[in-house]
């Protein structure tokens, strides 16, 4: 922690002096050190605090490089909020680890999950059919499929029927379920294995047809994290092959969304106009979110005292249609097209820096108990819960996960699958 605090102060001073490269480098190095610190003690490459440290602090370091004309010097309160978010998470996790223990110990063995193959298989069928049916309904009612609409940059955002789209995007859970299935069943049933592969193809095809790079990344990312949580390792060759396979799909989806290089460069406004787009685009999807947070800090006239973070309640119950004032709050961003924000955007919107600290502490508590739970998990769906939370920690720089109704819909579906698998497995044993 002392290393982080020293590097954070150094980053702040470098930024104030205009040495942005040094400011960013200080935090990137701090993020790598913090990840290594937790990995060295646990040998868990998807340790939740390690992931949060690497991507939250590292993302801030990337933002400190100030490579875009849209970037500006941050308000002191912005710096304090980013610091408070990390300290709240890290320290609460540390306190629980020292007082409660339970992080180390013998992990669950695969023979304990024998009997879960059929419940997992049927869970995949239910989710795949539900998602595919919802997609077909949206396509028929709306009269188009985004992938086949040319020259319309935001066609994907209009492919949305209220209530139905939650079921469409639930396909992102299928690849993770297939990972659990294959790890237990080991391909002994050939017919089921082919069926699972077909369901995986359908689950990945739906985000492609929706032209949703985010949903595709979420589906693949959670599957990879599920595998790592189970096996505690990932072969480098697998990782490289997966990355190489994702690149052309990502490029195709970018083109299908009408986002050509000139369009993106015009939006991103990089200081170096000759910077390759494959560097510019990921940089902006990380850096601009922190700048958007700073915009909110400087422009927000008053706090909303819980209304922003309760958006899932207003959305999933339909109250947002009955009382539009519950969700009628502007979003403060550097540019209209760049609307992604950090994990802590809504907590500050609601309660200021106090909200950031409290929310970070809650996340630290949840992360600790998930890390402890994964050591003694008795239902394989526990790994899917862990993978989802890990994905949210990795993309902590990207969006307000826990005030997003889709996140809670995924968690509810996962909870339903957990109960179904427990019931079916207990019934088999009985």
N, C-alpha and C positions, 0 to 999 in steps of 0.2 A: 504494500500500500504506500509506503514512503517513497518508493521509486515512482509510482504513478503521480503522487502529489507534486514531487519535484519536477517531473516532466510536464505536468499540467501548468504549473506556474511558469515554467520556461516557455511553453507554447503560447501562453497568454502574453508574456512580455515580448516574444518574437513577433506576434501578430500586431501588437501595439506599435512596434518599431517598423512594421512593414516588411519584415523578413518572413514571408508567408511559407516559403518552402521549408524553412527551419521549423516554423510553427507546426506545420503538418507532420513533418518527419518526427518530431518529438513525441507526438501522440500516437503515431503509427508504431514506433518502437515500443512505447509504453503498452500498447494493446498486445503486441506480440509477447512481451515479457509477462503480462498478466495471464494470457492463455497458457504459456509454458508453465507458469507457477502452479496452476491448478492441474494441468495435465501431468506434470512431474509427480504430484502427490497421489493422483488417482489412476493414472494410465487410462483414462477415459477420454477419447478424442471428441466425444460429444457431451462432455460435462457442461451442464447448463450455465454455470457461472463463467466458465472459461469461454463459452461461445458468446455470451453477452459482453464480456470484457473485450474480446477480439473485435466484434462487429460494431458495438456501440462506440467504443473509444476509437477504434480504427476508422470507423465511418466519420467521426468528428475530425480525425486527422486528415482524411481525404478532403473534407469540406474546408479545412484551414488552408489548403493550397491555393484557393481563390483563383481558379483558372478561367472563370467565366466573368463577363462584364456584369452579370446579374448579382454576383457576390459583393458583399459590402462588409465593413468592419462590424463585428457583433457588439451589441449592447452588453454592458457589464452583467446585467441580470441574466442575459442569455448564457454567458459563460458560467454563472453561478448555478443556473438550472441544469445544464449539462453535467456539471460536477456533482450536484445534489442527486441527480438521477442515478449516477454510477455509485456514489457512496452509499445511498440508501439500499440499493440492491446488494452490493458487495458486503457491506458490514452486517446487515441482517442475516445473510447467508452464513457469514463467518461466526456470528454469535450463536446461531442455532447449531452449527457444526460442532462448536466447542462445548456447548451445554447439553445438547441432545445426542450427539454422536450418530451412529447408524449409517454413515456414508460408506465405510469400508466393510468388508465381509464377503461371504460366499455368495455368488450369484446363482440365480435359478438355472436348473439344468433342463435340457430339451425333453427328456423323458417325462417330465412333469406335465407337458402340454399334449401328450398323446391323447387322442380323443377329441381334440378341438378341430381336426381337419374338416369334418363335415359341417359343423357350425360356421366355420370361416368361409367355406365354399358357398354355402347358402347365403351368407351375409353378402358376399361379392355379387351373387346373382340378384339379390334384392336391390342393392344399391345401383348396380349397373342398369337394370331394367327401369328403376325409378328415374335415374338420370337421363337415360335415352328417351323414355316416354316424355319427360318434361321438355327435352330439347326438341323433339318432333312437334310437340304442341306449340312451342314458341315459334318454330319455323313456319308452321301452317298458319297460325294466327297472324303473325307479323308479315308473312309473305316473302321472306328473304332469309338467306344464310350469309352472315358477314364475310366469310371467306371468298364468296363468289361475287361480292359487291366491289367493283373496282373504282379507284379514285375518290373514295369517301373516307377520310382519315379517322372519323369517329363512328363508323357504322357499328362497331362492336358495342359501343355504349348504348345504342338504341335497341339492341337485341336483348330485350328485358321485359318480361311480364311480371308484374308485382306478385310476389309469393311463389310463382312457378320457378323463377330463376334460381332460387336457393336449391331446389331439387336438381336442376340442370347441372350446377357446378359441384354437386356432391360427388361427382365422378372422381374428384381428386383423391378420394379416400381409397379407391379401388386398387391402385398399384401397391400401396402400403399393405393392404389386406392380402394381396397376392404374395408379397414378400413373406409375411407371417405364414401363409399356407405352405409355400414351397420349403421354408425352413423346417417345418414340422413334418410334412408329408414326403419330402425328398423325391417327388416325381414317381412314386410307386404306382399311381393310378394314371395310366396314359390318357384315357378319355377325359378325365377331370383336368389333367395338366393342359391339354389342348384347349379346353373350355376356358380355363383361367387365362391363358395367353390371349384368346379372342376377347375376353372381357377387358384385359389390359389395353389392347389395341383400341377398343371402343372408348375406354376411359380417356385415353390420350388423344383420340380423334376429335372428341367433343370440344376441348379447348382450342384445337387447331381450327375447327370449323367456326368456332366463335371468335377466332382471331384474338385469343386471349393468351398472350405470352406469360402473363402473371400466373394464370391458373395452370398452365402447362409446367412452369417452373415449380409451382407449389406441389403438384402431383408427383413429379419426378424427385424433387427435393425431399419430400416427406418419405417417399419410398426408400431413398438412400439412407436417410437418418434412421428409419426403422431398422434397416439391415445392420447399420453400424451399432445401434443400441443393442441388438441381439448378439451380434458376432464380436463386438468390441474392436472391430478392425475393418478396413476397406483396402483392398488391393489397389496399388497405384495403377496397374494396367486397366482395372475396371473403371477407375475414376477418369483416366485419360480417354478411354473409349467412350464413356458416357458424355464427357464434355465435347468431344469431337462430333458425336452424333447429334447433340443439342444445337450446336452452332448453326448448321444449315437450316434447321427447323426454325430457329429464332429469326434468322435472316429472311426466310420465306414469309413468316408471319409479319415481320416489320414491313416488307414490301406490300403484302396483302392489305395492311392497314393504311396504305397510302402514305407511308412515312419514308420518303426518299431522302437522300443525303442533304440536298439543298433545303428541304423543309425542316429537317432536324437542326441543321446548322443555323438557320434563321431563328429558331426558337432558343437554342442553347447559348448563342452569343458568346462563343469562346474567344478569349483574348488572342489566342493563336488560331487564326482561321484555317491554318493548314493541318491542324491536328486530325489524325485519322478518326473516322466516325466510330470505329470499334473501341477506341479509348474514350472519346467524348461521351458516348451514350451511357455506358455504365458509370462514368464519373458523375454525370449530371443526375442520374437516378439515385446516387448516394449523397452528393454534396448539396444539391439544391434543397433537400428536405430540411437540413439544418438551417439554411438561409430562410426557408419558409417559417421555421420556428421563430427566428429572430424578427421577421416581419410581424408576426403575431405579438411578440413581446413589445414591440415599439408602437404598434397601431391599435391594439385591443383597448377599447374604451372602458369595458367593465367585464367582470367575470360572470359565468352562467350558473355557477353553484350546483353542478351535477347534471344539468340538462344535456350537455354534450356527451358525457360518458354513459348516460342512460339511453342513448339513441337506439341500441338494440331492443330495449323494451318498447320504445315508441314505434319502431319499425315492425317488430314481430307480432305485436298486438294490434297493429293498424291504427294506433292512436295518432300517429303523425298525419293521417288523413282527416281525422276528426278535429284535431287541434293543431293546425299547421304551425302555430307559434312555438310549439315545443321544439321544432327543428329549424326554425327560421333564423339562422345565425350565419353571418358571412364567414368565408374562409380567407385568411390573409396569406397570400403567396406572392412570390417575386414576379410571376407571370401567369396569366390566365390558364395557359395550357399545362403548366407544371404544378399539379395539385397534390402530389404525394408529400407526405409529412412524416414526422418521426413518431415513435411509439408514445411519447409523452406530450404530444401536441394538445390533446383534449384535456389531459389532467391539468395543464397550465391554464387552458381556456376556462376551465371550471373554477379552479381554486388558486391559481398562481403557483409560486414556488412551493408552497405548502402542499398543494395537490401533487406536484411532481415527486416530492419526498415520500408522501404517504403511498402513492401508487407504486413507486420503486420498492418500497419496503414490502408491500403486499406481494409483488412479483418475486422478490427475494425469498419470501416465506414459501410460496408455491414451488419455486424452483428447488429449494432444499428438500421438501417432502417428496417431490417427483424423483430427485436423484436417489433419495433413500428408498423409495418405493421400488425402483427398478432393480434393486438388489434382491428383493424377495417377491417379485411379481408372480402371481399364481394364475392369472388369466392373460394370454398373449396380447390381448387388446390393450393392456397396460403399456406396451411398447408403442402403440399408436398414439396414445395420449402423450407420452414422452416425446415422440417425434414431432407432434404438432407444436408443443411448447418450444421445443428446440428450434423449429423453423421460425417461430415468432421471435426468438432471441436473435437468430441469425439476421433476420430482416427487421430488427428493431429500429433501424434508420429509415424504414420505408413507409410505414403506415401505422395508424392507431388500431392495432389488432383487436384490442379488447373493448373498443367502443364501435366495433364493426359487427353488425348482426350476422353476417355470413360466418364469422369465426364461431359464434355461439351456436349457430345451426350445425356446423361441423362437430362441435363438442357434444351437442345433444344426440346427433346421429351416432357418434362414436360411443356415447354412453348407452344408447339403445342396443348397439351391436355387442357391447360388453355384457349387458344383461342377457341378451339372446344366447350368446356363446356359453355363458355360465349355466343358464337354464338347460340348454341342450346337452351340455357335457354332464351336468349333474344327473339329468334324466337317464343318460346312457349308463352312468355308473350305478344308478339305482336299479 
